[in-house]
Amino acid sequence: PAYINNTIFLGASSSTGASAMHAFESQTGTDCWGPAGIQITGSVDATPVITEDLTLYFTASNGYLYAVDVSGDLTQTPKIAWQLDVMGLTAGTSKKVYANLLSANGDQIYMVTEAGIYAVNLGGWFTPASVLWKTDTSLAFNSSDTILNGNLLIAISGDSIYGYDTNATPNAGVLADLWIYTSNNTIYNLFNIDNINLLLGDSSGAFHIVIQATGHQET
């Protein structure tokens, strides 16, 4: 969950496909927005993020990014300030979002999903939010263990980890990978050791140390 000003923000999903974002007072556990919360369609699986201007951003499996102003009285349920159809899914289709990563300067969000990674420029007073680029949408990223180290984004897909330079120029809106590291087994865990190396664990119980800049295994 996301946390600010003694408030925990947490999404909840149901088997019916309806979801809600809730705000809980951290000392008492009171659900500030009541059992209904902010209701949307699609499951809310990834942790939301909060920017310096106290805007809460969260995503859902319907492919949308939602923005909510949480700078005011949180005992009153706020309305969604805006929403953006990031993934452009067809009706009735859903794709799980595993992670939402906020860029260092707070103006972009990276959605790590089971249908690629999407970069969203959050816009400003006179500029609406927009999709900057996406990766290969056939790649099913499948873990919330993701790393954003400066402009280097690293995510897990099956038995491989992919590195992306988020500042690189996309080709026709598609960002190519910077490197790929592949294990012989499904990768489950990914840790940033020292901003230089990665530690990852796979289904065989083996651990690998990988250089972040190149994707090469440390020997």
Salt bridges, closest charged atoms under 4 A:
ASP31 OD2 - HIS22 ND1 2.93
ASP202 OD2 - HIS208 NE2 2.77
